[in-house]
Amino acid sequence: MEQSAYVTTTIKDQIAVVEFFHPASNSFPSSQLAELANTLNNLNNQQHIAVIVLKSAGEKAFCAGASFDELLQVNNLEQGEQFFSGFANVINAMRKSNKIIVGRIQGKTVGGGVGLAAACDYTFATKNASIKLSELAIGIGPFVIEPAVSRKIGKPALAEMTLDAQNWKTANWAFDNKLFTELFDDAAQMDKALEQFTTRLSSYNPEALYEMKKVLWEGTENWDTLLKERAAISGKLVLSDFTVNALHAFKGK
């Protein structure tokens, strides 16, 4: 029996571990994106939490981005904007969180998943964590996640990654371009270092951590509006004949 999708939170001392899962390579339907955004927002009210670890279940894929099944069901501009606002809401929740968010990237990451990694304040990854922005290949673009990705890797690396939409970038490339903060040969090494780092980080003055969080995200105060505008662009493009045909072709593979 196939396991159902979920978002769970486990709290130990000052650390909250938020884990997501979807049987389709940890891709996100709208309902699960909303659940993740709500989970992150609700943790703001838990004063004893200092650090959030964002991770996914399984070994092969960290996140395959948006649900293609749901993308194919979009048939008007309002639905399109609403769908792409899902990742916008999660990124804004991460940006405005009063906790430091540490990402655990154990496997391949595509599209919106790259945006999640970029919106973390610090990331641990394995050498299996190759990344790809494939949106142009299906007639849209990584417009919603672009501000978060560009903030981490810069416009030149974003251009390289986005325009080469068919090919994967290695985890070493992501590390060299600052998307990944630390890189490990395997998950066991990564998890040991992750536990040591988050335990140490959570022992620091929570007020100082929050003030540092605000400094890290200076200049992003317009993202509530910006990401909504970007969602509308993607929502329009997903209705194009090019994108509809490309999605059907992808599904047929």
C-alpha positions in Angstrom: 0.0 0.0 0.0 1.4 3.4 -1.0 2.2 5.8 1.8 0.1 9.0 2.0 1.6 12.4 1.8 2.3 14.3 5.0 3.9 17.2 6.8 5.0 16.4 10.4 6.7 18.3 13.2 8.9 16.7 15.8 10.2 18.9 18.7 13.2 18.1 20.8 14.5 20.7 23.2 14.9 24.0 21.2 14.8 22.3 17.7 11.8 21.6 15.6 12.2 19.1 12.7 9.7 19.7 10.0 9.5 16.7 7.6 7.5 16.5 4.4 6.7 13.5 2.1 4.9 12.8 -1.1 5.0 9.4 -2.9 5.7 11.2 -6.2 9.4 12.0 -5.4 8.3 14.5 -2.6 6.6 16.8 -5.1 4.0 19.3 -3.7 0.3 19.6 -4.4 -1.2 22.9 -3.3 -2.8 21.4 -0.2 0.6 20.2 1.1 2.3 23.5 0.3 -0.4 25.3 2.4 0.2 22.8 5.2 3.9 23.4 5.2 3.4 27.2 5.2 1.0 27.0 8.1 3.3 24.7 10.0 6.2 27.2 9.6 4.1 30.1 10.6 2.7 28.4 13.6 6.2 27.6 14.9 6.7 31.4 15.3 4.4 31.2 18.4 6.5 28.6 20.1 9.0 30.8 22.0 11.2 28.0 23.2 12.0 26.9 19.6 15.2 28.5 18.2 16.0 26.4 15.2 13.9 24.6 12.5 15.3 21.7 10.4 13.5 21.3 7.1 13.8 17.9 5.6 12.0 15.4 3.4 11.5 11.6 3.8 13.3 9.0 1.8 16.7 8.8 0.3 16.6 9.6 -3.4 14.7 12.9 -3.8 14.6 16.0 -1.6 11.8 17.6 -3.6 10.6 17.3 -7.2 8.9 20.7 -7.1 5.2 21.3 -8.1 2.7 18.5 -8.8 2.4 18.1 -12.6 -0.9 16.4 -12.1 -2.3 19.5 -10.5 -0.6 21.8 -13.0 -2.6 20.1 -15.8 -5.8 20.9 -14.0 -5.2 24.6 -14.1 -7.7 26.1 -16.6 -7.9 29.9 -15.8 -5.7 32.7 -14.7 -7.0 32.7 -11.1 -6.3 29.0 -10.6 -2.8 29.5 -12.1 -1.9 32.3 -9.8 -3.3 30.4 -6.8 -1.4 27.3 -7.6 2.0 29.1 -8.0 1.3 31.1 -4.9 1.8 27.9 -3.0 5.6 28.0 -3.2 5.4 31.8 -2.8 3.6 31.4 0.6 6.2 28.8 1.8 9.2 30.9 0.8 7.6 34.0 2.5 6.9 31.9 5.6 10.6 30.9 5.7 11.7 34.4 5.1 9.6 35.9 7.8 10.1 33.1 10.3 11.6 34.2 13.6 13.6 30.9 13.7 16.8 30.0 11.9 15.9 27.4 9.3 18.5 24.7 8.4 17.9 22.6 5.3 18.7 18.9 5.0 19.1 18.1 1.3 19.7 14.4 0.8 18.8 13.9 -2.8 17.8 15.3 -6.2 16.0 18.6 -6.2 14.0 20.2 -9.0 12.2 23.5 -9.5 10.4 24.6 -6.4 12.5 22.3 -4.3 15.5 24.4 -5.3 13.6 27.4 -4.0 13.0 25.7 -0.7 16.8 25.0 -0.4 17.6 28.6 -1.3 15.1 29.9 1.3 16.9 28.1 4.1 19.4 30.1 6.2 21.9 27.2 6.2 22.0 24.0 4.3 23.5 20.5 4.6 23.6 18.3 1.5 25.0 15.1 0.2 26.8 14.6 -3.1 23.7 12.9 -4.4 21.8 16.2 -4.1 22.0 17.3 -7.8 19.7 20.2 -8.8 17.8 21.3 -11.8 15.6 24.2 -12.9 13.6 22.6 -15.7 10.8 25.1 -16.0 11.7 26.6 -19.3 11.6 23.1 -20.9 7.8 23.0 -20.1 7.1 26.6 -21.2 7.1 28.4 -17.9 10.0 29.6 -15.7 11.2 29.6 -12.1 9.7 33.1 -11.6 8.3 32.6 -8.0 11.5 31.0 -6.6 13.9 33.2 -8.6 14.3 35.9 -5.9 15.3 33.3 -3.3 17.6 31.5 -5.7 19.3 34.6 -7.0 19.8 35.9 -3.5 21.9 32.8 -2.8 23.7 32.0 -6.0 23.6 35.3 -8.0 22.1 36.1 -11.4 25.0 34.6 -13.5 24.6 31.2 -11.8 20.8 31.5 -12.0 21.1 32.1 -15.8 23.4 29.2 -16.3 21.1 26.9 -14.4 17.8 28.2 -15.8 18.8 28.4 -19.5 20.3 24.9 -19.4 16.9 23.5 -18.4 17.5 19.9 -19.5 20.6 19.2 -17.5 21.4 18.6 -13.9 23.9 20.6 -11.9 26.0 18.6 -9.5 25.9 19.0 -5.7 29.5 20.2 -6.0 28.2 23.0 -8.3 25.5 23.9 -5.8 28.1 24.0 -3.1 30.6 26.1 -5.1 27.7 28.6 -5.9 26.7 28.8 -2.2 23.3 27.1 -2.5 24.6 24.4 -0.2 26.6 25.5 2.8 28.1 22.1 3.7 28.5 19.0 1.6 29.0 15.4 2.6 29.8 12.1 1.0 26.7 10.4 2.5 23.6 10.9 4.7 25.2 9.4 7.8 28.0 11.9 7.8 25.6 14.7 7.0 23.2 13.8 9.8 26.0 13.6 12.4 27.2 17.1 11.4 23.7 18.4 11.2 22.9 17.3 14.7 26.0 18.8 16.2 25.5 22.1 14.3 21.8 22.5 15.3 22.4 21.5 18.9 25.1 24.2 19.2 23.1 26.8 17.3 20.0 26.2 19.5 22.1 27.0 22.6 22.7 30.5 21.5 20.7 33.5 22.6 17.3 33.3 20.8 17.0 37.0 20.6 20.4 37.3 19.0 19.4 34.5 16.5 16.2 36.4 15.6 18.1 39.7 15.1 20.6 37.8 12.9 17.7 36.3 10.9 16.4 39.8 10.2 19.8 41.0 9.1 20.2 38.0 6.7 16.9 38.8 5.0 17.3 42.6 4.8 16.0 44.0 1.5 13.3 41.4 0.9 10.5 43.3 2.5 8.7 43.6 -0.8 8.5 39.8 -1.4 4.9 39.5 -0.3 4.0 41.6 -3.4 6.8 40.4 -5.7 6.2 36.7 -5.3 2.5 37.2 -5.9 3.2 39.0 -9.1 5.6 36.3 -10.1 2.9 33.7 -9.4 0.6 35.5 -11.8 3.3 35.3 -14.6 3.6 31.6 -14.1 -0.1 31.2 -13.8 -0.6 32.8 -17.2 2.2 30.8 -18.9 0.9 27.5 -17.7 -2.3 28.0 -19.7 -0.3 28.3 -23.0 -0.6 25.6 -25.6 3.2 25.1 -25.4 3.0 24.3 -21.7 -0.1 22.1 -21.9 1.5 20.0 -24.7 4.8 19.8 -22.9 3.2 18.6 -19.7 1.2 16.0 -21.5 4.4 14.8 -23.3 6.3 14.7 -20.0 3.5 12.7 -18.4 3.5 10.3 -21.3 7.1 9.4 -20.9 
